[in-house]
Amino acid sequence: AESNVQTYLYVATTGNDTTGNGTFGAPFATIGRARQEVRLYNTNMTGDIIVYILAGTYYHTAPLAFSPLDSGTNGYYVIYRNYPGDAPIVSGGVRVTTAWSAVGGGVYKTHITDPAIQGLRFKQLHVKGVPAIRARYPDAGLYSHVRAWNRVVPPNLADSTIGVYSVDLGGATTADSQAGNEIEFVAFREYWQSSLRVEIIGNAPPNANLQIAQPERIWAFTLEPAGYPTYYCPQAQCGTGTAYFLENALVFLNSAGEFYYDIVANDLYYFPRGGETLGNDNTPVIIPSLERVVQVQGVPNNPTHHIKFLGLSFQHSRWMPVCTGCPSPYTGATTGFQTHVNEMWPGPVGAPNGESDTALMSISPAVYVKDAEYILIEQGSAKFTGGAGIGFSTGVHYSSISRNTFDYTGASAIQVNSGTPPCANNADAPACATGMGGMNTTVWKDTHHVAVNHNTITNAGYYYRSASSIDVGYTHTSTFDHNHISNGTYTGIYIGCCNRNDASAQYGRNMVRWNHIHDVMTLLTDGAGIYTAGKQPEGVWAWNY
């Protein structure tokens, strides 16, 4: 047994939150119930509290949230870990339990009746522990190429279209791209990915034109924010020859492993792979539901602290872009998106046809940590996530992401304070010093003394392909050592932000060493195994290969 343990608690899928008492013989059924029990013991700890989680999948209908009330005390940890030899899954998904029926051509259909997922927008599906492919044309691994980028000068963008070839439509017409079930145009250009909903398909063989829905049409055809001299999609990147595919139409569903969800009719279609028997317990079909599976968050100067997660697998999160800061009627709407690294421009601020600034955000991780200290996430995994895997946001100190396995994360496997700077405006006061603050451990919102070490990362950015495997933004005095990164569509380790060269930026004193990075940049360009954006003063970069 472990030394210095005050209390053991147990969770099992066969347990009971009402009659169970948290012992091995009468375990709780949910991690949330165990967390509640921990609060009876953690106010003045004399040793660690260990919550053993037995084998099985633990589905959650709301994020598993940890606040300062859940912290360890007196230097001891509250530890949520796998029972020895078990591999429990902490899931943000919902298992499909309705019956399937054959509809022809190898395709099966089920009608979704569960209110938790009925009408839910999702881009991923997981079948028998393998990601399915959202129906697309051409099939996975193949791409079409843009014929012309037909931009009409603002303020009238109604006639701006993307020119393609009729043979690259996959048989789709405007009738296949109706409200709620729009076809998406997914394009790749240098270090960007754009997914834009198609409103109208004009086809006059051999040529065709795609009219993009609003507000995405603004992103594709108007100027970038002030200070940027190019278009959102400059001709050098989005002219003739830009690689793309179309996705999300029933007419595209023609290969094993593909799915299509009709959100209006609530019908899910799937073409099973060999060895998959729909409706069988051995072929679970899981729809991602929660954006965040686990959330660890305190407040500035009152952090959540001294919590360990050991040997747990975090899976099945969902992430969909929402138009933040857009004018009515787009505000809050689920739309297409444009991404670079792990940042997203969800829409311009101002009139629909104006050329104005944008809102910037990061793609959310399945495990989100903010305003926290001494949070250790180790010896587990993050897989099949809709967005990023594990993310440390602002105000995270003395914490680690170590010895984990990451596979098929929709965006980055690991985020460390990516996105906007933590002390860029007065709204963060008094947690921030005046101005940007610099590398200062007394500035609460800085993220510092983080260790990202000995992780194995494969297939990062499998859906949001402009995401780096490890994305590090405004972070200082941290280590990124001994990580093995492979099979990424963009950069291996991206560190820094926004090409800032001022001395006050909150990054530096970082050590990036002994990382093994190979087979990255498999789709996009203008990246690297390790890419720095802005100054990295007083750092060590060595022995990477």
N, C-alpha and C positions, 0 to 999 in steps of 0.2 A: 504494500500500500504506500501511497505518497506520504511524505513526512509533512508535518505542520499543516494538517488538515483539520478544520473545525467541524465541517458538516459535509455529508454526502447526500445528494438527492438524485433521483432516477426518473427518466422519461422513457416511455415505450408506446408504440402505436397501439398496443393492446391495453394500455393503462386507462385510468379514469380520473378526470379532473375533479369530480365530485366526491367519490368514495375513496380515491387513492390518497395516501399520505406522503408520497414521495420516497418511500423505501423501495428496495429492490423487489420485495414481494408484493407491494401495492404501489406501483409507479404512477406518476401523472401521465396524462395523454398528450399534453402539449408543452412546448418549451415556455410559452407565455405563462402557464400556470406555475411552472417551476420558478420562473423569474419573480412571480408574485410571492412565492414562498421564501425566496432568498431574502426579501426585504424584512423578514422576521428575524434574520440572523446577522445582517451585514452592518449594523450601526456601530458596533464596537468589536471588530473581528479579532480573534486570537489565533487564527490560522486561515488557510484558504478554504473557500467553499467550492466544492466540485459538483457540478451537475452532469451526470452521465446520461448520454442520449444513446439509446439502443438502436439497432438497425431498423431501417424503414424510411419511407418518405413522409415528411411532415409538411402537409399543405397548409398555407396560410391565406386567410381572406383579408388580412391587413398586415402592414409591415410589423415585424417583430422589433419593437422599439425599446431602447435602453436609455434612461435618463440618469441624472446624477443620483437619484434614489437607488439605482441599481449598482452603484459603484462598490468596489472593494474599499476597505478602510484599514488604517494602521499599517499600510504597506503590503497588505495581503490582497490576493486576487480572488475575484469570482470567476470560476473557470467553467465554461460550457464546452464539453468535449465528447468525442465518441467513446462509447464503451469499448474496452479493449477488443480488437478484432472486428469491430463493426464499422460500417461506413454509412452513417445516416445522411440523408439528403434533406436540406432545408429548402423548400420549394415555394416559389411565388406563383405557381401555376394551378390550373384546375384540370382534373382528369375528365376526359369525355366518357360518359357512361351510356349515352343513348345508342340505339341500335343502328347498324349500317346496312345499306342495301345497294346492290350492284346497279349501276346506271348505264353500263356498256363501255366498251373500249378499255376494260381493265380498271375503270374508275368506280369508286364507291361514294355514297353520300349518307350523311346523317343530319338530322334536324336538331339544332341546338335549342334546348329548352331551359337549361340552367340559367337563372337570372343573373348569376355572377359573371357570366361570359356572354350572354345573349346581347348582340349588338355591340360587342367589344371590338375595337379595332386592334388588330395585331398583324405583325409581319412575319412571325416565326411560328413554327409548330414542331413538336418533338414526338417522334414515334419510335418506341422501343429503344430509347436512349440514343437516338440519332436525329440530328436536325433534318427536317423536311425542307423542300425548296418551294418557295412561292412561285406558282405557275408563271412561266416566262417564255419569251421568244426573242432570239433563239435560245435553245436549251443551255443549261449551265456549262460554262467553259467556252461558249461561243459569243460573238459580238457582231452587231451591225455597225454601220458607220454613217454619220450625218452627211446628207447631200449638200445642204446649205443652211446657214443661220440667218433667217430673213428678219432682220430687225428694222422696224419702222421707228423713226425718231420720235421720242416723247413730245408732247404729253399724250398722244393717242397711240396706244399700244395694241389696239384691237386687231390690227392686221399683221402683227408680228407673229411669225410661225417658225417652226423647225422643219426644214425640208428633209424628207427621207425618201426611200424607194419603196414602191408598192409591194415588192416581193418581201420586204422586211417587216411588213405589218402582221405577219403570222395569221392572216385571215381576219383580223380585227377590224371592226367598223365603229362608228360613233355609238351605235346601239350597245356595244360591249363596254362602254365607258360612261355609265350613267352615275348620277349623284350618289355618293356613298360607296360605289363600287368602281371608282375611276381607275383606268389603266394608268400606270406610272411609267414615265420616261426616265430611265436611270442612266446617266452619262458620267464618263470619267475623263478628266482633263487635268493633266499634270498632277497636282497634289490634292485635287478636289473631287468630291462626288456630289452630283446633283440628282435628286429624285423629284420630278415635277409631274403633277397630275395632268392628264390629257383631257381636255374638254371636248374638242371636235377633231375628227379625223377626216380630212379632205383627200380623196383618192381619185386621181386622174392618171391611170397607168401610162407610162412606167413610173411616174412621180407621185408623191403624196406629201401632204403637209399636216403637221400636228399643231393645233392651237392649244396652248397651255392654259390651265385654269388660274384664276386669281386666288391668292396673291402671288403665287409662284411666277406668274408671267412678269411681274415687276422685277423679281430677282434675276430672271434670265435675260431681260432686255433693257434695263435701265442702268444708270451710273451707280458705281459703288459709293460708299459714304465719303464725306468731305475728306480731302487729303489723299484719296486714292485716285490715280489718274486713269484707271481703266474701267471697263465695264465689269459687271458681275461675271459675265461670261465673255471675256474679250475674244476677238476673232482668232488670236493666236492659240487660244485654248478651245474655243467652241465653234470653230469654223468647219469647213469641209473636212471630213475624215474623223471627227470626234467619235470615239467608241461609245456604244450604248446598247441597251437591250430594253424591251418592253416587258412589264410584268403586271400580274393581277387581273387576269381575265380567264374565264372558263374555257374559251377557245384555245388558250395556250396549254391547257392541261393534257399532256400527251405522253408523259414519261414517268416511269416508276420513281417514287419519292417526291413527286410534286403535289401541292395542295392549292386549293382555292376556297376562300370563304366569301360567300354572298352575304354581306352584312345586312342587306335589306330583308332578304327572306330567311336569314339565320340558318342557312344551309352550308355545311362544311363538306367539301369534296376532297378525296384523296386517292392517289394511285399507289397501291401498296407495292413495296419492294418484295423480292423473294424472301420467304421465311417470315413474313408478317401476316398475321391472321387477325383482322380487325374484329373487335368485340371479345377477344381472348385476353385473359389476365396477363398472358405473357407478351402482349403487344399493347402496352399502355400508350394512349394518345393524350398528350398534355398541351393545353393552350396556355401560354403565359398570360398572367393576369396583373400582377403587381409590378409597379415600376421599381420599387425598392423592396427587397425581401427582408433585409435587416437595416435598421437605422440606429446608430449610436450618436447621440447628440446632447450636448450640454448647452450652456450659455457662456459668453465670455466671462472669465474669472470665476466661473462655477462649472467646471468641466465634469463630464462623465469620465470616470477614470478607473484604472485597475480592473479591467475585464479582459479575459483571454477567451478566444475561440480556437479550439484545437481539434483537428481531424474531422471537421464538418465540411460538407459539400453544399455550396449555395448555387441553386439552379432555377431556371424557368422564370426569369424576370421579363418584363415587357417594357419597351420604350417606344413612344410615338412622338414625333415633333408637334408641338402646339404653338400657334402663332402668338407670341408674346410681344406686346407693344404695337401690334398691327391695328390699323384703323377698323372701325366697324364696317362690315359685319364679320371681319376676319378674326378679331380678338378672341383668343381662347379656342379657336377652331383647330381641328386636326388637319394638317396640311402636308405638303411635300416639304423638302428641306434642302439646304446646301451645307456641306460640312468640309472643314479643313482640320486635319489632325483630329482633336476630339471636341472641337468647338462648332457651334451651330449658329447660323444666322436665320432665325425663324421668321423674319419679316421686317420690312421697312417701317419706320415711324413717319407718319404723315399721310398725305393724300394718296389714294391707290395708284395714281399715275405719276406721283412725284418722285424726285430723285433725292433721297434723304438718308439719314443715318439708320442703323439697324440695331436690334437688340442682340446681345451676345450671351450665349449660355453654353454649358457643357452637357454632353450626353450623360444621363444619369447612370450611376453604377447600381448593381444589385445589392451591394453592401456599402452603405454610406456612413461616413464618420466625419463629424464636425464638432469643433469646440470640445475636444477630448484629449486626455493624456493617458499614457500607459495602456494603450489598447493594442493587444497582440493578436494577430490573426495568422495562425501557423499550422502547418502540416495538414492542410485541408485542400479544398479546390473550389473554383468557380467555373461553371460550365453552362453552356446553352443559355446565355444571358441575352436579353433583347438589346440592352445597352452595354455599358462597361461592366467589368467584373467587380473589383473592389476599389473604392475611391476614398482617399483622405481629402477632405475639403479644407477650409480655412480653420485656423486655430487648433491644429492637431500637433501635439508635441510628444516626444519620447515614446513613439509607437512604432510598430513593425508589421510588415507583410512578408512573411518568410516561410520558405520550404513548402510552398503551395504549388498546385498544378492548375494551370488555366488552359481551357480548350474550348474553342467555338464561342468566344465572347463576341457579342454583336458589334461592340466598339473596342476600345482599349481593354486589355486585361487588367491593367493597374493605372489608376489616376492618382497623382499627388498634387493637389491644389492647381488643377488646370482651369483655364477660363480667365475670368476677370481678376485683377489684382485685389488683394484683401483689404487694402487701405487706400483705395483710390478716391474716396469721397468722404464727406463729413458724416454720412449716415452711419459709418462704422464707429464713430466716437461714442464712448471714451475707450473703446477697445483698441483703437489705433492711435499712434502718435501723430503729430502734425505732419501733413504731407505723406509721402510714401513710406517713410519710416526707416528704410534700409534694413540691413541684416541685424536685427536687434531682438534678443530673446525676451525683452520686457514688453514688446509690442504683441499683445495677445493674439491678434488675428493672423500674424505670421504663422506659417507652418514650418517647423524646424525639428531637427533631431528625429528624423524618420529613417527607418532602415527597411529597404526593399532588397532582400537578399535571398539567394538560393532558390529562386522560383523557376519553374519550367513552364514556358508559355508557347503554345502552338495555336495557329488558326485565329489569331486576334483580328478583329475587324472583319469577321466573316459576313457581316451585313452592312455596317457603316464602314466602308473600305478605306476611307481616308484617315482612319484612326491608327495611331501608333500603338505598338504592343505595350510599351510603358510610356505614359504621357505625364511629364513633370512640368509644372508651371512655376508659380511664385513660391519657391521652396528654398530653404538654405540650411546649411550645416547638416546634411543628410548623406546617407550612403546608399549606393545602388551597385551591389557587388554580387558576383557569382550567379547571375541569372542566365538561363539558357533560353534563347528566343529563336523561333523558327516559323516558317510558313506564314509570314505576315504580308498583307497586301501593301502596307506602306512602311514607315520607318520603324526600326527596332526600338530605340530609346530616343524620345524627343524631349529635350530639356530646355527650359526657358520659355519666354513668351514674347511674341509680337516684335521680335528684333529690337528690343529695348537696349540702348547702349548707355543709359544714364547710370551713374554710380549709386543712385538711391534705390534702384529696383531691388525687390526682396528675393533675390536669388544669388547664390554664390556659396563658397565654402562647401560645395558638394563633391563627393568622391564617387567616381564611376569607374569601377575596376573589375577585372577578371570576368567580364561578361562574354559569353559565347553566343554570337549572333550570326545567323546564316539563313539563306533563302527567305529574305525579306524583300520588300519592293517588288513583289511578284505581279503587281498590277499598275501601280501609280509611279510617278517620277518625282524629281526634285526633292528627294529625301536621302536617307543614309541609314547605315547600321546604327550610328549614333549621330543625332542632329542637334546642334545648339542654336538657339534663337535668342540672340542678345548676349551681353557680357556674362561670364561666369567667373568672377574674381575669386582668387584664393582657393581654387578647386584642384582636385587631383583626377587626372584622366589617364589611366595606365592599364596595360596588360589586358586589354580587350582584344578579342579576336573573333 
